Amino acid sequence: MRLVRLALSLWFVASFVACGPTARGDDDGDGVDGGGGGDASWPTDDGDGGAADGCEKIDILFVVDNSGSMGQEQTNLATNFPQFLAVIDASGLDYRVAITTTGMDYAYHQATIPGGPVLPITEDDGDNGAMLQPGACGMTRRWIERTDVNAAAAFACAANVGTSGPSDEMPLAAIRAAFEDRIADGTNAGFRRPDALLAVVVLTDENDCSYEQPVTLGFAESLCDSQMEPPTNYVAFLDAYTGDRGRWAAAMIAGPGPGSCSSEFGNAEYAARLAAFVAAAGPSTAIMSSICAGDLTVGLGEALALFDTACQNFPPID
């Protein structure tokens, strides 16, 4: 097992070097990149202390499924996150990274029998987009940033968000809540910088079932089968929140479909609504990676490659 883990670690770093972000200013024009090669690279310095083009900052939110089936995936994320962060460290970008869960409070009414009474049902144990700050992980704010000591270790600790969250996962609603409700009430205040690329990574083995308005379900209807918010609404929210589709990017690590998939982590349902979100946002803004790849290095590497490209094409701030 130790040799297997070592091989995976080396492959992880090699794959990031090959297709992910590389360090700023390493290309001297001779075709040899000090970051190890590859076509993608973070923007180089223009000599005046700023990037020639593209972004200089990145704000990353991880939305992690904390339902009962996600323990192994969380452990794998915690294991691989230091390498993920090392790549961004090497880029020279000014980064912030936060974590929340897919759990949202929700309430709905359910008809118990055809023509019978409608009973209220409430579930209220979600994080509702609040960025987590576990004291046991040494976090002094709701995110980590480039200047923090032991930033990777703190986040790897915080990534173990537990498995007691709601079984109806709502990652899209959690994204909007993180940057709307939790900014408004001050919980996540200070995290978001307008001149930074806003990057989101969703990790889940279920389909999204986000909804915004109170609903009444008919007999035998399921909350995650009807009356949910269209995924396009969340794309529109991020467009409006950032002011330009070029200022945000999202990587969904979930069941890619068609049908369910399985790996050593277990089974993953086809995340059809996340796939619809990705399709609506377009390939330069959002991607879907498989949580059933066997290891999260693949999905995290693809996320970094997407963020690299999005950063290089970041629209100028007026």
C-alpha positions in Angstrom: 0.0 0.0 0.0 2.8 2.4 0.8 4.3 2.0 -2.7 0.9 2.4 -4.2 0.3 5.7 -2.4 3.8 6.9 -3.3 3.1 6.1 -7.0 -0.2 7.9 -6.9 1.4 10.9 -5.3 4.1 11.0 -7.9 1.6 10.6 -10.7 -0.5 13.4 -9.1 2.3 15.9 -9.2 3.4 14.8 -12.7 -0.1 15.2 -14.0 -0.5 18.7 -12.5 2.9 19.7 -14.1 1.8 18.3 -17.4 -1.6 19.8 -17.7 -2.2 22.2 -14.8 -0.9 25.6 -13.8 2.9 26.2 -13.8 4.9 28.8 -12.0 4.9 32.4 -13.2 7.9 33.8 -15.0 9.6 30.4 -15.6 9.3 30.4 -19.4 12.4 32.1 -20.7 11.4 31.7 -24.3 13.5 28.6 -25.0 10.6 26.2 -24.7 11.9 24.9 -21.4 9.6 25.6 -18.4 11.1 25.6 -15.0 7.7 24.3 -13.6 8.3 21.1 -15.5 6.7 21.7 -18.9 3.2 21.6 -20.3 1.3 24.1 -22.3 -0.7 25.8 -19.6 0.9 28.4 -17.4 -0.3 31.1 -15.0 0.1 34.7 -16.4 3.7 36.0 -16.3 4.8 39.2 -14.6 4.8 42.3 -16.8 7.8 43.8 -15.0 5.7 46.3 -13.1 4.6 44.0 -10.3 1.4 42.9 -12.1 0.3 40.2 -14.5 0.7 41.0 -18.2 -2.9 39.8 -18.6 -5.2 37.5 -16.7 -5.8 37.3 -12.9 -3.4 37.7 -10.0 -5.8 36.4 -7.4 -8.1 33.4 -7.0 -10.8 32.7 -4.4 -11.7 29.0 -4.2 -14.7 27.5 -2.5 -14.9 23.8 -2.0 -18.5 22.4 -1.6 -18.1 19.0 -0.1 -20.9 16.4 0.3 -21.3 15.6 4.0 -23.9 12.8 3.7 -23.4 9.3 5.0 -21.7 7.8 2.0 -18.8 10.4 1.6 -16.3 9.4 4.3 -13.7 7.9 1.9 -14.0 10.7 -0.6 -13.4 13.3 2.1 -10.3 11.4 3.3 -9.0 11.3 -0.3 -9.6 15.0 -0.7 -7.7 15.7 2.5 -4.8 13.5 1.3 -4.5 15.1 -2.0 -5.2 18.7 -1.1 -1.6 19.6 -0.2 -0.4 18.8 -3.7 -3.4 20.8 -5.1 -2.3 23.8 -3.1 1.3 23.3 -3.9 0.5 23.9 -7.6 -1.3 27.2 -6.8 1.6 28.2 -4.5 4.0 27.7 -7.3 2.0 29.9 -9.6 2.5 32.9 -7.4 -1.2 33.7 -7.2 -2.7 35.4 -4.2 -5.2 32.7 -3.1 -7.9 32.2 -0.6 -9.5 28.8 -0.1 -12.7 28.0 1.9 -14.9 25.0 2.5 -18.6 24.5 3.0 -20.9 21.5 2.6 -23.8 20.4 0.4 -26.2 20.6 3.4 -29.0 23.1 3.3 -32.0 23.7 5.6 -35.2 22.9 3.8 -38.9 22.6 4.4 -41.6 21.2 2.3 -45.1 19.8 2.5 -46.0 16.2 1.6 -49.4 14.7 0.7 -49.5 11.4 2.6 -52.2 9.8 0.5 -54.1 10.9 -2.6 -56.7 13.5 -1.5 -55.5 13.3 2.1 -54.0 15.9 4.4 -50.7 17.6 3.6 -48.3 17.4 6.4 -45.4 19.8 7.1 -41.9 18.3 7.1 -38.8 20.3 8.0 -35.1 19.4 8.0 -32.8 22.1 9.5 -29.3 20.7 9.9 -27.5 22.1 6.9 -24.5 24.5 6.9 -26.4 26.7 4.4 -23.3 27.9 2.6 -21.4 28.9 5.7 -17.7 28.6 5.3 -16.4 26.3 8.0 -13.9 27.3 10.6 -13.1 24.3 12.8 -11.0 25.4 15.7 -9.5 22.0 16.0 -7.8 22.6 12.6 -6.2 25.8 13.8 -8.2 28.1 11.5 -8.5 31.6 12.7 -10.9 32.7 10.0 -13.3 31.0 7.6 -10.7 30.6 4.9 -7.0 30.0 4.4 -4.7 32.2 2.3 -1.3 32.3 0.9 0.5 33.9 3.9 -0.9 31.3 6.4 1.5 29.0 8.1 0.5 25.3 7.5 -2.3 26.3 5.2 -2.4 22.9 3.5 -2.6 21.0 6.8 -5.3 23.3 8.1 -7.5 22.7 5.0 -6.8 19.0 4.8 -8.1 18.8 8.4 -11.1 20.9 7.7 -12.0 18.8 4.6 -13.1 16.0 6.9 -16.6 17.6 7.2 -18.2 14.4 8.6 -21.0 12.3 7.3 -24.0 13.4 9.3 -25.3 16.0 6.9 -28.7 16.0 5.0 -29.1 13.1 2.6 -30.7 15.5 0.0 -27.6 17.2 -1.3 -28.0 20.8 -2.6 -24.5 22.0 -3.8 -25.9 24.6 -6.2 -28.0 26.2 -3.5 -25.0 26.1 -1.1 -22.9 28.0 -3.7 -25.5 30.7 -4.0 -26.1 30.8 -0.2 -22.4 31.2 0.4 -22.2 34.3 -1.7 -25.6 35.8 -1.1 -27.2 35.0 2.3 -24.0 34.3 4.2 -22.4 37.4 2.8 -25.5 39.4 3.7 -25.6 38.2 7.3 -21.8 38.6 7.7 -20.9 34.9 8.1 -18.7 34.8 5.0 -17.9 38.5 4.9 -14.4 39.4 3.7 -13.7 36.2 1.7 -14.7 37.4 -1.8 -12.5 39.8 -3.7 -14.0 41.4 -6.9 -10.6 41.3 -8.7 -10.1 37.6 -8.1 -11.2 34.7 -10.2 -14.0 33.0 -8.3 -13.4 29.2 -8.5 -15.8 26.5 -7.1 -15.1 22.8 -6.7 -18.1 20.6 -5.9 -17.5 17.0 -4.6 -20.5 14.8 -4.3 -21.7 11.3 -5.1 -25.4 12.3 -5.6 -27.4 14.4 -7.9 -28.2 18.0 -6.8 -31.8 18.7 -5.7 -31.6 22.4 -4.9 -34.7 24.4 -4.6 -35.4 27.9 -3.4 -39.1 28.3 -2.8 -41.4 26.3 -0.4 -42.9 23.4 -2.3 -45.9 21.1 -1.8 -45.2 17.6 -3.1 -48.0 15.3 -4.3 -48.5 11.8 -3.2 -45.4 9.6 -3.8 -43.4 12.6 -5.1 -39.8 13.0 -3.9 -38.1 16.3 -3.1 -35.3 15.5 -5.5 -37.5 14.5 -8.3 -39.7 17.5 -8.9 -40.1 21.3 -8.3 -36.4 22.0 -8.1 -34.7 25.2 -9.2 -33.5 25.1 -12.8 -29.7 24.7 -12.9 -29.5 27.6 -15.3 -30.6 29.9 -12.5 -27.4 29.2 -10.6 -25.3 30.0 -13.7 -27.2 33.3 -14.0 -26.5 34.0 -10.4 -22.8 33.6 -10.7 -22.8 35.7 -13.9 -24.5 38.5 -12.0 -22.5 38.1 -8.8 -19.1 38.3 -10.5 -20.2 40.7 -13.3 -18.9 38.6 -16.1 -18.9 34.9 -17.0 -15.1 35.1 -17.5 -14.6 35.9 -13.8 -15.8 32.5 -12.4 -15.2 28.9 -13.0 -16.6 25.7 -11.6 -15.4 22.1 -11.4 -17.9 19.4 -10.6 -16.5 16.1 -9.3 -19.5 13.8 -9.3 -21.2 11.0 -11.2 -20.7 11.9 -14.9 -23.4 9.5 -16.2 -25.1 8.1 -18.1 -26.4 6.0 -15.2 -24.6 5.4 -11.9 -20.9 4.6 -11.6 -18.8 2.9 -9.0 -15.2 2.9 -7.6 -13.4 1.9 -4.5 -15.3 4.8 -2.8 -18.6 3.1 -3.6 -21.4 4.0 -5.9 -22.2 7.5 -7.3 -25.5 8.6 -8.8 -25.6 10.4 -12.2 -25.4 14.1 -11.3 -27.7 15.1 -14.1 -28.4 18.6 -12.7 -24.8 19.3 -12.2 -24.2 18.2 -15.8 -26.9 20.6 -16.9 -25.2 23.4 -15.0 -21.9 22.6 -16.7 -23.6 22.5 -20.1 -25.3 25.9 -19.5 -22.1 27.5 -18.3 -20.0 26.2 -21.2 -16.7 24.3 -21.4 -14.5 27.4 -20.8 -16.3 28.0 -17.5 -17.3 24.7 -16.0 -16.3 21.0 -16.3 -17.6 17.7 -15.0 -15.1 15.1 -13.7 -15.8 11.6 -12.5 -15.8 10.9 -8.8 -15.5 7.3 -9.9 -12.1 7.7 -11.4 -10.7 5.8 -8.4 -8.8 8.8 -7.0 -9.5 12.5 -6.8 -6.2 13.4 -8.4 -7.9 13.2 -11.8 -10.7 15.6 -10.9 -8.5 18.0 -8.9 -6.0 18.1 -11.8 -8.7 18.9 -14.3 -10.0 21.6 -11.9 -6.6 23.2 -11.8 -6.3 23.1 -15.6 -9.7 24.8 -15.9 -8.8 27.5 -13.3 -5.5 28.0 -15.1 -7.2 28.8 -18.4 -9.9 30.9 -16.7 -7.2 32.9 -15.0 -5.3 33.6 -18.2 -8.5 34.8 -19.8 -9.8 36.8 -16.9 -11.4 40.0 -18.1 -9.8 43.3 -17.1 -11.4 45.1 -14.1 -12.6 48.5 -15.1 
